[in-house]
Amino acid sequence: MGQVSKRRIWGWMFFDWAQQPYATLGLTFVFSPYFAAVAADYYLGLGMTEDAAKAQAQGLWSSAQTVSGLFIALSAPLLGAWADASGRKMPWLAGFTAIAVICAAALWGLLPDGTGLMLALVAFWAGFTASECAFNLNNATLPQLGTPDEVGRISGSASAFGYWGGVVALFIMLMLFAENENGTTLIGIAPILGLDPEAREGTRFVGPFIAIWFALFMVPFFLWNRDPAGARPVRIKAARVLADLRASLRDLGDRRSYRSFLIASMLYRDSLGALYAYGGIYARLVLNWEITQIGVFGIIAAIAAAILSWAGGHADQRLGPKPVIVACVWLLIAVSCVIIGMSRDRIFGFALPAGSTLPDSLFYVCGAIIGGAGGALYSASRSMMVRHTAPDRAAEAFGLFALTGKATAFLAPALITFFTLWTQSNQLGFLPVIFLFLGGLALLRWVQPDGDRAA
């Protein structure tokens, strides 16, 4: 490839680097456990029992995730079809990035006493939704970066680069900002910049930090990526967009491999999203971890994700994406079983000695597997999608990929909410995750390893 092509690939990869802290710091390891702790204390203060308050906090988070997932699911194919018809994606990407940055900055307003609870909930999920919409449009440019055999390596390298960004961001947050119950960071100092640990300002700074990081590292993305030459603003008729989208949906009936892959990925990505979303909350509510402990867990998970995403990308190029996907799903099923069977004082029903650190050690291992297998799984799925995609309809196809990734995004959170509230157990609330992973595995049997080469 020429120098220009390499620069464009690096620019494309910078999107993963820029967006990753929204997931790493926000969705999983810093903001979500802080939100869960504040919400649980708030409901406890309203007179609920401790278990009921924790369940209510988890249910509130999962309900908002459900709404976000539904919006992404319903809008992604239309947005993709519209972007394909107009030939311009950069204005959409810039707009969604701006929304995500503003919403992330607003997370500062969640105070330890519960002030700003609902505002922070809405702001987080609105920003997350915008960042996911931008991510879907960025994915649609992947087929332009290489041949179907090359995109597995490119996708894996981009995912690995993004996860390393998450590692760096998490290190900075834990060492310099996020405080533990003693008011100090991971390296034993008070939060820098004069932030007040009593008001949890170090931890609350995660919102502005995500916003600054996202805005800063999207600069090389926009500098090195452009819409196709000659693309100009055009008036697009909604009827045309809908007609093209309906034709693509009808086409699924004749493409068994494509249809099976979309539905399978819908199920296993939904489960993976639930593991990401509730990992930090589980550590806080079940294992009683502090934010700094959860952050170390996150660093381990992100490093594993970076390494295995890179390795998975090379395995994808040699073996194809399907074997990588199947192996990763089985690993995640095993992890889900451990999570369900583990609490602070028991492992699969067997009592542990008081003060045992075995649950902590096991959960660190689980974090590494979730991060590593999850990163490789998404990278390989993105590569498999290219094998079913026509380049001139890539945004629409990846919109359908996003739709199927989110069409049941309400299902895992809703089922987790139902099982959690029904059983009053944070562990048993994870049972639906295993069911959805198994459903995805069953459907993969009809997916052709090389796709249907729609290009």
Phi, psi and chi 1 to 4 in degrees:
 res  aa     phi    psi   chi1   chi2   chi3   chi4
   1 MET       -  147.6  -70.2 -173.3 -178.9      -
   2 GLY   -74.4  170.9      -      -      -      -
   3 GLN   -61.9  -38.0 -173.4   62.9   37.8      -
   4 VAL   -62.2  -42.8  173.4      -      -      -
   5 SER   -63.9  -41.2  -64.4      -      -      -
   6 LYS   -63.1  -41.3  -71.8 -178.6  178.9  178.8
   7 ARG   -64.2  -37.4 -174.5  168.2   62.6  178.4
   8 ARG   -66.5  -40.5 -175.2 -178.7  178.6 -170.7
   9 ILE   -61.7  -43.5  -69.8  172.7      -      -
  10 TRP   -63.5  -39.5  -87.4  103.3      -      -
  11 GLY   -61.4  -42.0      -      -      -      -
  12 TRP   -63.0  -40.5 -173.9   81.8      -      -
  13 MET   -67.6  -27.9  -70.1  169.0   61.1      -
  14 PHE   -65.2  -21.8 -103.3  102.1      -      -
  15 PHE   -62.8  -44.4 -174.0   93.6      -      -
  16 ASP   -60.3  -40.9  -76.1   51.1      -      -
  17 TRP   -63.8  -44.5  174.7  -79.3      -      -
  18 ALA   -69.1  -39.3      -      -      -      -
  19 GLN   -83.5  -26.4 -171.2 -149.5   29.1      -
  20 GLN   -53.7  -41.6 -176.1   60.3   35.2      -
  21 PRO   -59.9  -24.9  -29.8   38.7      -      -
  22 TYR   -60.4  -38.5 -146.6  116.1      -      -
  23 ALA   -81.4  -48.0      -      -      -      -
  24 THR   -66.9  -51.4  -55.8      -      -      -
  25 LEU   -83.9  -36.2  -58.2 -177.1      -      -
  26 GLY   -87.4  -59.0      -      -      -      -
  27 LEU   -71.8  -32.6 -177.9   62.9      -      -
  28 THR  -116.5  -54.7  -50.5      -      -      -
  29 PHE  -109.2  -17.4  -61.7  116.6      -      -
  30 VAL  -125.2  -62.1  178.6      -      -      -
  31 PHE   -70.1  -44.8 -178.6   74.3      -      -
  32 SER   -61.7  -44.3   67.5      -      -      -
  33 PRO   -67.0  -33.9   16.7  -28.4      -      -
  34 TYR   -64.0  -44.9  171.3   66.1      -      -
  35 PHE   -59.8  -44.4  178.2   91.3      -      -
  36 ALA   -61.6  -42.3      -      -      -      -
  37 ALA   -66.6  -43.4      -      -      -      -
  38 VAL   -64.9  -44.4  170.0      -      -      -
  39 ALA   -65.4  -41.8      -      -      -      -
  40 ALA   -63.5  -42.8      -      -      -      -
  41 ASP   -64.3  -38.2  -72.6  -16.1      -      -
  42 TYR   -62.4  -47.1  174.7   76.5      -      -
  43 TYR   -71.5  -30.8  -71.5  116.7      -      -
  44 LEU   -63.3  -38.0 -168.7   62.9      -      -
  45 GLY   -68.6  -19.2      -      -      -      -
  46 LEU   -84.3   -0.5  -65.7  179.8      -      -
  47 GLY   106.0    2.5      -      -      -      -
  48 MET   -73.8  157.7  -70.1 -173.1  177.9      -
  49 THR   -70.3  164.3   64.6      -      -      -
  50 GLU   -60.6  -46.4 -176.9  176.5   -3.2      -
  51 ASP   -64.0  -41.8  -72.6  -17.6      -      -
  52 ALA   -66.1  -38.0      -      -      -      -
  53 ALA   -65.6  -41.4      -      -      -      -
  54 LYS   -65.6  -42.3  -71.3 -179.6  177.1 -179.2
  55 ALA   -63.8  -40.1      -      -      -      -
  56 GLN   -64.9  -39.6 -175.4   68.9   25.4      -
  57 ALA   -62.9  -45.3      -      -      -      -
  58 GLN   -65.8  -39.6 -179.0  166.4  -61.7      -
  59 GLY   -65.0  -36.8      -      -      -      -
  60 LEU   -63.3  -44.8 -176.7   64.9      -      -
  61 TRP   -63.6  -45.9 -173.7 -101.7      -      -
  62 SER   -67.9  -31.1   61.5      -      -      -
  63 SER   -65.4  -42.9  -62.8      -      -      -
  64 ALA   -66.0  -37.8      -      -      -      -
  65 GLN   -62.9  -36.5 -175.0 -176.9   19.3      -
  66 THR   -60.2  -48.1  -60.7      -      -      -
  67 VAL   -61.3  -44.6  174.1      -      -      -
  68 SER   -59.6  -46.0  170.4      -      -      -
  69 GLY   -61.9  -40.4      -      -      -      -
  70 LEU   -64.0  -42.5  -76.1  172.0      -      -
  71 PHE   -63.4  -45.9 -179.3   86.0      -      -
  72 ILE   -61.5  -42.6  -64.8  170.6      -      -
  73 ALA   -60.8  -44.4      -      -      -      -
  74 LEU   -77.0  -29.2  -64.4  173.5      -      -
  75 SER   -92.5  -26.8   64.6      -      -      -
  76 ALA   -59.7  -49.0      -      -      -      -
  77 PRO   -63.7  -39.7  -20.3   33.0      -      -
  78 LEU   -65.0  -43.5  -70.9  172.4      -      -
  79 LEU   -62.9  -43.1  175.2   61.3      -      -
  80 GLY   -64.5  -44.4      -      -      -      -
  81 ALA   -62.5  -40.1      -      -      -      -
  82 TRP   -64.0  -43.5 -159.7  -76.5      -      -
  83 ALA   -65.1  -39.6      -      -      -      -
  84 ASP   -62.7  -44.0  -81.6  -24.5      -      -
  85 ALA   -66.4  -36.7      -      -      -      -
  86 SER   -84.1  -23.6   68.7      -      -      -
  87 GLY    78.1    6.3      -      -      -      -
  88 ARG  -126.8  124.0  -55.1 -177.1   76.7 -126.9
  89 LYS  -115.9  -26.4  -60.7 -179.4 -178.8   68.3
  90 MET   -60.3  -41.4  -69.2  -58.5  137.6      -
  91 PRO   -61.5  -38.2  -24.9   35.7      -      -
  92 TRP   -64.4  -44.3  -70.0   96.0      -      -
  93 LEU   -61.9  -40.9  -76.8  159.9      -      -
  94 ALA   -65.0  -41.8      -      -      -      -
  95 GLY   -64.9  -45.4      -      -      -      -
  96 PHE   -65.9  -37.1  -74.5  128.5      -      -
  97 THR   -61.9  -43.1  -62.1      -      -      -
  98 ALA   -61.0  -42.7      -      -      -      -
  99 ILE   -62.3  -45.4  -66.7  171.2      -      -
 100 ALA   -62.0  -41.6      -      -      -      -
 101 VAL   -63.6  -45.9  167.1      -      -      -
 102 ILE   -63.7  -44.3  -67.5  169.1      -      -
 103 CYS   -66.6  -39.4  -70.9      -      -      -
 104 ALA   -61.8  -43.4      -      -      -      -
 105 ALA   -60.1  -31.1      -      -      -      -
 106 ALA   -70.3  -13.6      -      -      -      -
 107 LEU   -66.0  -17.9  -57.8 -178.3      -      -
 108 TRP   -54.9  -27.3  168.3  -96.0      -      -
 109 GLY   -76.0   -3.9      -      -      -      -
 110 LEU   -82.9  107.2  177.9   56.5      -      -
 111 LEU   -88.9  157.1  -56.8 -176.5      -      -
 112 PRO   -60.0  -24.7  -23.5   33.2      -      -
 113 ASP   -85.2    4.6   63.6    1.1      -      -
 114 GLY    96.8   -5.8      -      -      -      -
 115 THR   -60.4  131.9  -59.8      -      -      -
 116 GLY    80.5   14.4      -      -      -      -
 117 LEU   -59.3  -54.0 -175.3   69.3      -      -
 118 MET   -70.6  -36.4  -64.3  -52.4  -62.8      -
 119 LEU   -62.1  -43.7  178.0   61.3      -      -
 120 ALA   -65.0  -38.7      -      -      -      -
 121 LEU   -61.1  -47.9 -176.3   70.9      -      -
 122 VAL   -65.3  -43.6  171.9      -      -      -
 123 ALA   -62.7  -44.3      -      -      -      -
 124 PHE   -60.7  -49.7  177.7   83.2      -      -
 125 TRP   -75.4  -26.8  -74.3  106.9      -      -
 126 ALA   -67.0  -43.9      -      -      -      -
 127 GLY   -65.8  -41.3      -      -      -      -
 128 PHE   -62.4  -41.6 -179.0   82.3      -      -
 129 THR   -61.1  -44.6  -59.7      -      -      -
 130 ALA   -63.0  -41.9      -      -      -      -
 131 SER   -66.7  -35.1   72.9      -      -      -
 132 GLU   -69.1  -37.3  -75.3  -65.1  -66.1      -
 133 CYS   -62.2  -42.9  -72.0      -      -      -
 134 ALA   -63.9  -41.1      -      -      -      -
 135 PHE   -60.2  -41.5 -173.2   57.4      -      -
 136 ASN   -63.7  -41.8  -66.4  -26.9      -      -
 137 LEU   -66.9  -37.7  -73.5  176.9      -      -
 138 ASN   -65.1  -40.5 -174.5   55.4      -      -
 139 ASN   -57.5  -32.7  -78.0  -16.1      -      -
 140 ALA   -66.8  -15.7      -      -      -      -
 141 THR   -89.6   -4.7   63.0      -      -      -
 142 LEU   -58.2  -42.9  176.2   58.6      -      -
 143 PRO   -59.7  -20.6  -24.4   35.1      -      -
 144 GLN   -81.7   -7.2  -57.0  168.5   16.4      -
 145 LEU   -95.8   -7.1  -58.0  179.5      -      -
 146 GLY   176.7  179.2      -      -      -      -
 147 THR   -75.1  163.8   67.1      -      -      -
 148 PRO   -54.7  -30.4  -29.4   37.2      -      -
 149 ASP   -76.4  -24.2  -68.4  -33.4      -      -
 150 GLU   -88.1  -27.8  -67.6  171.6  -27.2      -
 151 VAL   -67.0  -22.4  -65.3      -      -      -
 152 GLY   -62.8  -45.7      -      -      -      -
 153 ARG   -66.6  -41.5  175.0  179.5   49.4   80.1
 154 ILE   -64.1  -45.1  -65.1  170.4      -      -
 155 SER   -62.3  -44.5  177.2      -      -      -
 156 GLY   -64.3  -40.1      -      -      -      -
 157 SER   -65.4  -39.6  -63.4      -      -      -
 158 ALA   -65.3  -43.1      -      -      -      -
 159 SER   -62.0  -44.0  -65.7      -      -      -
 160 ALA   -61.7  -43.6      -      -      -      -
 161 PHE   -60.4  -42.3 -173.3   53.9      -      -
 162 GLY   -62.6  -43.3      -      -      -      -
 163 TYR   -65.7  -36.5  -78.1  116.9      -      -
 164 TRP   -62.8  -35.7  -78.0  119.8      -      -
 165 GLY   -60.2  -41.7      -      -      -      -
 166 GLY   -62.4  -38.7      -      -      -      -
 167 VAL   -63.2  -47.9  170.4      -      -      -
 168 VAL   -61.0  -46.7  172.4      -      -      -
 169 ALA   -62.1  -40.6      -      -      -      -
 170 LEU   -68.2  -39.8 -162.5   50.6      -      -
 171 PHE   -58.4  -48.4  -99.9  116.8      -      -
 172 ILE   -60.9  -45.2  -65.6  171.8      -      -
 173 MET   -63.3  -43.7 -167.2   69.7 -157.9      -
 174 LEU   -74.0  -36.8  -68.3  177.3      -      -
 175 MET   -78.3  -32.1  -71.5 -169.2  -62.7      -
 176 LEU  -114.5  -18.3  -57.6  179.3      -      -
 177 PHE  -127.5  -61.5  -64.2  103.0      -      -
 178 ALA   -65.4  123.1      -      -      -      -
 179 GLU  -100.1  153.2   65.6  -80.7  -73.4      -
 180 ASN   -92.3 -168.7   57.6   25.6      -      -
 181 GLU   -65.6  -18.1   60.2 -176.8    0.6      -
 182 ASN   -90.8    0.2  -63.0  -41.1      -      -
 183 GLY    83.6   14.7      -      -      -      -
 184 THR  -121.1  158.7   58.6      -      -      -
 185 THR   -83.5 -174.1   69.5      -      -      -
 186 LEU   -61.3  -28.7 -171.9   61.9      -      -
 187 ILE   -99.1   14.2   57.5  175.7      -      -
 188 GLY    82.2   20.5      -      -      -      -
 189 ILE  -114.2  162.4   65.1  172.4      -      -
 190 ALA   -71.6  153.4      -      -      -      -
 191 PRO   -53.1  139.3  -24.9   34.2      -      -
 192 ILE   -75.1  178.6   65.8  171.1      -      -
 193 LEU    65.4   18.3  -56.4  179.8      -      -
 194 GLY    71.8   18.9      -      -      -      -
 195 LEU   -69.7  138.9  -62.2  175.2      -      -
 196 ASP   -85.2  113.3 -177.8    6.7      -      -
 197 PRO   -67.2  -28.6   21.7  -31.4      -      -
 198 GLU   -62.9  -34.9  -69.3  -66.0  -34.7      -
 199 ALA   -92.6    9.9      -      -      -      -
 200 ARG    56.0   34.1  -58.9  -57.3  -56.7  -87.1
 201 GLU   -68.5  -28.2  -70.9 -176.0   -9.7      -
 202 GLY   -63.0  -48.1      -      -      -      -
 203 THR   -68.0  -40.5  -61.9      -      -      -
 204 ARG   -65.0  -22.2  -72.3  161.7   50.9 -157.8
 205 PHE   -65.9   -9.3 -173.1   70.0      -      -
 206 VAL   -56.3  -34.5   66.4      -      -      -
 207 GLY   -65.4  -57.9      -      -      -      -
 208 PRO   -57.3  -34.7  -27.5   35.8      -      -
 209 PHE   -63.0  -46.7 -177.2   88.6      -      -
 210 ILE   -59.4  -43.3  -68.7  169.9      -      -
 211 ALA   -61.8  -45.9      -      -      -      -
 212 ILE   -64.1  -45.5  -66.2  168.0      -      -
 213 TRP   -60.6  -48.5 -177.5  -76.2      -      -
 214 PHE   -59.6  -49.2 -153.7  162.6      -      -
 215 ALA   -64.6  -41.9      -      -      -      -
 216 LEU   -65.4  -47.3  177.9   64.0      -      -
 217 PHE   -88.5   -1.3  -70.4  111.4      -      -
 218 MET   -81.0  -11.2  -77.4  -61.5  -73.9      -
 219 VAL   -59.9  -53.3  171.6      -      -      -
 220 PRO   -62.4  -31.4   17.1  -29.2      -      -
 221 PHE   -59.1  -50.2  171.9   83.4      -      -
 222 PHE   -72.9  -27.7  -74.4  114.0      -      -
 223 LEU   -70.1  -36.8  -74.6  176.7      -      -
 224 TRP  -103.5    0.1  -63.4  -20.8      -      -
 225 ASN  -121.9  137.8  -78.3  -87.7      -      -
 226 ARG  -137.4  154.7  -66.4  -73.7 -172.1  -86.4
 227 ASP   -66.3  157.1  -78.1  -40.3      -      -
 228 PRO   -53.0  144.9  -24.9   33.8      -      -
 229 ALA   -56.5  134.8      -      -      -      -
 230 GLY    91.7   -9.7      -      -      -      -
 231 ALA   -68.9  129.9      -      -      -      -
 232 ARG  -134.3  155.8  -65.2  -70.6 -175.5  -88.6
 233 PRO   -58.3  128.5  -21.8   33.4      -      -
 234 VAL  -132.5  156.3  -65.1      -      -      -
 235 ARG   -83.8  120.7  -66.8  176.2   61.5   88.0
 236 ILE  -109.4  129.6  -56.6  -62.0      -      -
 237 LYS   -83.4  131.9  -66.5 -177.1  178.1 -179.9
 238 ALA   -59.5  -35.2      -      -      -      -
 239 ALA   -61.6  -39.0      -      -      -      -
 240 ARG   -66.3  -44.0  172.2 -171.0  165.1 -171.9
 241 VAL   -60.2  -46.0  172.3      -      -      -
 242 LEU   -65.7  -38.3  -68.7  172.2      -      -
 243 ALA   -64.1  -44.4      -      -      -      -
 244 ASP   -63.4  -39.8  -71.2  -14.8      -      -
 245 LEU   -65.9  -41.9 -176.7   56.4      -      -
 246 ARG   -61.9  -39.0  -77.3 -165.0  -64.8  -91.8
 247 ALA   -63.5  -40.3      -      -      -      -
 248 SER   -65.7  -38.3  -64.7      -      -      -
 249 LEU   -66.8  -40.0  -69.1  172.3      -      -
 250 ARG   -63.9  -34.1  -74.7 -164.7  -60.6  -91.0
 251 ASP   -63.8  -25.8 -170.9   39.6      -      -
 252 LEU   -61.2  -29.5  -74.6  175.2      -      -
 253 GLY   -62.3  -25.4      -      -      -      -
 254 ASP  -101.7    3.0  -61.0  -38.1      -      -
 255 ARG  -124.1   85.3  -62.1  172.8   63.0 -176.8
 256 ARG   -61.9  -44.5 -173.7 -179.2 -171.6 -176.0
 257 SER   -63.2  -45.7  177.7      -      -      -
 258 TYR   -61.1  -47.6 -174.4   23.3      -      -
 259 ARG   -62.4  -44.6 -177.1  178.1   67.1 -109.8
 260 SER   -65.5  -39.6  -61.8      -      -      -
 261 PHE   -65.6  -43.6  169.9   65.3      -      -
 262 LEU   -60.3  -42.9  -73.8  176.4      -      -
 263 ILE   -72.0  -41.5  -61.0  173.0      -      -
 264 ALA   -60.5  -46.3      -      -      -      -
 265 SER   -66.7  -29.9   69.6      -      -      -
 266 MET   -57.2  -43.0  173.7  177.5   70.4      -
 267 LEU   -75.8  -48.8  -61.6  178.6      -      -
 268 TYR   -75.6  -28.6   66.5   66.2      -      -
 269 ARG   -72.8  -31.2  -76.6 -170.9  -69.0  151.1
 270 ASP   -62.9  -44.1 -166.3   14.9      -      -
 271 SER   -64.9  -41.9  -72.3      -      -      -
 272 LEU   -62.5  -42.2  177.9   60.0      -      -
 273 GLY   -59.8  -37.4      -      -      -      -
 274 ALA   -66.3  -40.5      -      -      -      -
 275 LEU   -62.6  -41.7  -75.5  177.4      -      -
 276 TYR   -63.6  -46.0  -76.6  153.7      -      -
 277 ALA   -68.9  -32.2      -      -      -      -
 278 TYR  -107.3   -1.6  -61.7  110.2      -      -
 279 GLY   -59.1  -50.0      -      -      -      -
 280 GLY   -67.6  -38.6      -      -      -      -
 281 ILE   -64.1  -42.1  -67.8  175.1      -      -
 282 TYR   -59.8  -46.4  177.5   93.9      -      -
 283 ALA   -60.9  -36.4      -      -      -      -
 284 ARG   -75.8  -46.9  174.2   64.8 -176.1  176.6
 285 LEU   -85.0  -29.9  -61.0 -177.7      -      -
 286 VAL   -97.9  -46.2  176.0      -      -      -
 287 LEU   -95.8   -6.1  -59.8 -178.4      -      -
 288 ASN    62.0   35.3  -59.6  -43.2      -      -
 289 TRP   -74.6  150.5  -78.7    9.9      -      -
 290 GLU   -83.3  165.1  -66.9  -63.6  -34.8      -
 291 ILE   -57.3  -39.6  -64.2  -64.5      -      -
 292 THR   -66.6  -37.9   49.9      -      -      -
 293 GLN   -63.1  -43.3  -77.2 -180.0  -75.9      -
 294 ILE   -63.1  -35.7  -64.0  171.0      -      -
 295 GLY   -65.5  -41.6      -      -      -      -
 296 VAL   -61.5  -43.2  172.4      -      -      -
 297 PHE   -55.2  -42.9  168.7   83.1      -      -
 298 GLY   -65.4  -38.8      -      -      -      -
 299 ILE   -62.3  -45.0  -70.5  172.5      -      -
 300 ILE   -59.6  -46.0  -67.0  171.8      -      -
 301 ALA   -63.4  -41.7      -      -      -      -
 302 ALA   -70.2  -38.4      -      -      -      -
 303 ILE   -64.3  -43.5  -70.2  174.7      -      -
 304 ALA   -61.5  -40.3      -      -      -      -
 305 ALA   -63.9  -42.6      -      -      -      -
 306 ALA   -62.4  -45.8      -      -      -      -
 307 ILE   -67.7  -48.3  -65.6  171.3      -      -
 308 LEU   -74.5  -27.2  -71.4 -173.2      -      -
 309 SER   -64.6  -43.2  -67.1      -      -      -
 310 TRP   -63.7  -47.8  176.7   83.3      -      -
 311 ALA   -64.1  -40.5      -      -      -      -
 312 GLY   -62.8  -36.3      -      -      -      -
 313 GLY   -62.5  -40.9      -      -      -      -
 314 HIS   -72.0  -36.7  -75.4  -92.1      -      -
 315 ALA   -63.9  -38.6      -      -      -      -
 316 ASP   -58.8  -45.8 -177.5  -30.4      -      -
 317 GLN   -64.5  -32.6 -171.7  166.2   11.0      -
 318 ARG   -86.3  -41.8  -66.7 -173.3   60.5 -174.8
 319 LEU  -107.5  -15.7  -54.3  173.3      -      -
 320 GLY    94.4  162.7      -      -      -      -
 321 PRO   -75.7  -26.6   24.7  -32.7      -      -
 322 LYS   -62.5  -48.6 -175.1  176.0  178.0  179.0
 323 PRO   -58.5  -35.3  -22.3   33.4      -      -
 324 VAL   -64.7  -43.2  177.3      -      -      -
 325 ILE   -62.1  -48.0  -67.5  171.1      -      -
 326 VAL   -61.8  -45.9  171.3      -      -      -
 327 ALA   -61.4  -42.0      -      -      -      -
 328 CYS   -66.3  -39.6  -71.1      -      -      -
 329 VAL   -63.8  -41.4  171.7      -      -      -
 330 TRP   -63.6  -39.8  -84.9  116.8      -      -
 331 LEU   -61.5  -40.7  -78.3  171.7      -      -
 332 LEU   -71.5  -30.8  -68.9  167.1      -      -
 333 ILE   -64.1  -44.2  -71.9  173.6      -      -
 334 ALA   -60.7  -42.4      -      -      -      -
 335 VAL   -63.3  -42.4  166.0      -      -      -
 336 SER   -61.0  -38.2  -60.4      -      -      -
 337 CYS   -63.4  -40.5  -69.5      -      -      -
 338 VAL   -64.5  -43.3  171.9      -      -      -
 339 ILE   -61.0  -42.9  -70.6  174.4      -      -
 340 ILE   -67.0  -35.4  -70.1  170.6      -      -
 341 GLY   -89.0    5.9      -      -      -      -
 342 MET  -121.5  139.3 -177.7  173.4   66.5      -
 343 SER  -137.3 -172.7   67.3      -      -      -
 344 ARG   -64.3  -30.3  179.9   72.6  -90.0  173.3
 345 ASP  -125.2    5.5   53.8    5.5      -      -
 346 ARG  -143.8  150.0  -70.1 -179.0  178.0  -86.3
 347 ILE  -127.4  112.2  -59.1  -71.1      -      -
 348 PHE    49.6   43.3  -65.8  108.7      -      -
 349 GLY    87.4  -10.8      -      -      -      -
 350 PHE   -89.7  126.9  -66.7   97.9      -      -
 351 ALA   -68.9  144.0      -      -      -      -
 352 LEU  -106.7  154.1  -62.7  172.6      -      -
 353 PRO   -61.3  150.6  -19.4   30.5      -      -
 354 ALA   -58.2  133.6      -      -      -      -
 355 GLY    79.1   10.1      -      -      -      -
 356 SER   -61.1  138.2  172.9      -      -      -
 357 THR   -97.7    5.5   61.0      -      -      -
 358 LEU   -59.0  -43.9 -179.5   58.2      -      -
 359 PRO   -59.1  -37.3  -24.4   35.2      -      -
 360 ASP   -64.6  -46.7  -55.9  -58.2      -      -
 361 SER   -62.5  -44.0  -59.4      -      -      -
 362 LEU   -62.9  -39.0  -80.0  177.3      -      -
 363 PHE   -71.5  -30.4 -158.5   57.9      -      -
 364 TYR   -62.6  -42.5  -80.9  124.4      -      -
 365 VAL   -63.4  -42.8  173.3      -      -      -
 366 CYS   -59.5  -40.6  -72.1      -      -      -
 367 GLY   -61.9  -41.3      -      -      -      -
 368 ALA   -63.4  -41.3      -      -      -      -
 369 ILE   -70.1  -42.6  -64.6  173.9      -      -
 370 ILE   -59.8  -47.0  -68.8  170.5      -      -
 371 GLY   -64.4  -49.2      -      -      -      -
 372 GLY   -67.2  -51.3      -      -      -      -
 373 ALA   -67.7  -37.4      -      -      -      -
 374 GLY   -65.0  -42.6      -      -      -      -
 375 GLY   -63.8  -46.6      -      -      -      -
 376 ALA   -65.6  -35.4      -      -      -      -
 377 LEU   -63.5  -47.0  177.2   63.3      -      -
 378 TYR   -69.0  -39.8 -172.1   81.4      -      -
 379 SER   -60.2  -46.2  172.3      -      -      -
 380 ALA   -67.0  -35.2      -      -      -      -
 381 SER   -66.1  -39.9  -62.1      -      -      -
 382 ARG   -62.4  -39.5 -168.0  159.6   57.9  177.7
 383 SER   -66.7  -42.9  171.8      -      -      -
 384 MET   -62.3  -34.9  177.9   61.3   82.5      -
 385 MET   -62.6  -38.4 -173.0   64.1 -158.2      -
 386 VAL   -60.3  -34.5  171.5      -      -      -
 387 ARG   -70.8   -6.2  -73.7  164.0  164.2   75.3
 388 HIS  -119.6   16.3  -67.9   91.5      -      -
 389 THR  -118.9  134.9  -60.9      -      -      -
 390 ALA   -85.4  127.1      -      -      -      -
 391 PRO   -55.3  -35.2  -26.4   35.4      -      -
 392 ASP   -78.3   -6.2   61.1  -22.8      -      -
 393 ARG  -125.8   31.6  -54.9  -67.9  -68.6  -84.1
 394 ALA   -65.7  -42.4      -      -      -      -
 395 ALA   -65.1  -39.7      -      -      -      -
 396 GLU   -64.7  -43.3  179.4 -174.8  -68.2      -
 397 ALA   -63.5  -44.2      -      -      -      -
 398 PHE   -72.0  -21.3  -88.0   91.3      -      -
 399 GLY   -66.3  -41.2      -      -      -      -
 400 LEU   -65.5  -36.7  -70.2  174.7      -      -
 401 PHE   -61.0  -42.5 -175.2   56.2      -      -
 402 ALA   -67.4  -39.6      -      -      -      -
 403 LEU   -58.7  -49.5  167.5   62.3      -      -
 404 THR   -69.8  -26.8   52.9      -      -      -
 405 GLY   -72.7  -22.3      -      -      -      -
 406 LYS  -117.7   -9.9  -62.8  -66.0 -176.3 -178.8
 407 ALA   -58.5  -35.4      -      -      -      -
 408 THR  -108.5   18.7   58.1      -      -      -
 409 ALA   -62.0  -24.5      -      -      -      -
 410 PHE   -74.0  -22.9   68.1   91.3      -      -
 411 LEU   -70.5  -52.0 -173.7   57.6      -      -
 412 ALA   -61.5  -50.4      -      -      -      -
 413 PRO   -60.1  -39.9  -23.5   33.7      -      -
 414 ALA   -65.5  -43.0      -      -      -      -
 415 LEU   -67.7  -39.3  -72.3  173.9      -      -
 416 ILE   -62.8  -42.9  -71.7  172.4      -      -
 417 THR   -58.8  -47.7  -58.5      -      -      -
 418 PHE   -62.7  -48.9  172.1   75.7      -      -
 419 PHE   -65.9  -36.4  -89.1   71.6      -      -
 420 THR   -66.1  -47.5  -59.6      -      -      -
 421 LEU   -71.0  -34.4  -63.4  177.7      -      -
 422 TRP   -70.1  -45.5  178.4   40.7      -      -
 423 THR   -90.5  -13.1   63.2      -      -      -
 424 GLN    54.4   37.5  -68.2  -65.9  -67.0      -
 425 SER  -137.0  124.2  167.4      -      -      -
 426 ASN   -67.8  -30.9  -68.3   94.9      -      -
 427 GLN   -71.1  -52.6  -62.3  101.4  -69.9      -
 428 LEU   -64.4  -19.7  -66.3  178.9      -      -
 429 GLY   -62.7  -16.5      -      -      -      -
 430 PHE   -88.4   -2.6  -84.6   81.2      -      -
 431 LEU   -53.5  -41.0  -80.9  171.1      -      -
 432 PRO   -60.4  -24.3  -24.2   34.6      -      -
 433 VAL   -59.9  -44.2  169.8      -      -      -
 434 ILE   -64.9  -42.4  -65.5  177.9      -      -
 435 PHE   -60.0  -41.7  -57.5  150.4      -      -
 436 LEU   -70.9  -38.1  -67.3  172.8      -      -
 437 PHE   -60.1  -44.5  -87.0  135.4      -      -
 438 LEU   -65.1  -37.5  -70.6  172.8      -      -
 439 GLY   -63.2  -40.6      -      -      -      -
 440 GLY   -63.7  -41.8      -      -      -      -
 441 LEU   -60.0  -42.3  -88.1  179.4      -      -
 442 ALA   -60.5  -39.0      -      -      -      -
 443 LEU   -76.9  -22.7  -73.6  164.3      -      -
 444 LEU   -65.5  -17.5  -76.9  172.3      -      -
 445 ARG   -62.6  -23.9   61.7 -176.6  -63.6 -174.8
 446 TRP   -96.3    4.6  -70.9  -65.3      -      -
 447 VAL   -91.4  124.9  175.8      -      -      -
 448 GLN   -71.3  133.3  -64.8  -60.3  -43.8      -
 449 PRO   -56.5  -31.4  -27.1   35.4      -      -
 450 ASP  -102.3   14.4 -155.8   33.8      -      -
 451 GLY    68.8 -165.2      -      -      -      -
 452 ASP  -109.7    8.9   56.7   13.9      -      -
 453 ARG    48.8   57.7  -62.8  -70.1 -176.3  173.3
 454 ALA   -68.2  -17.3      -      -      -      -
 455 ALA   -63.9      -      -      -      -      -
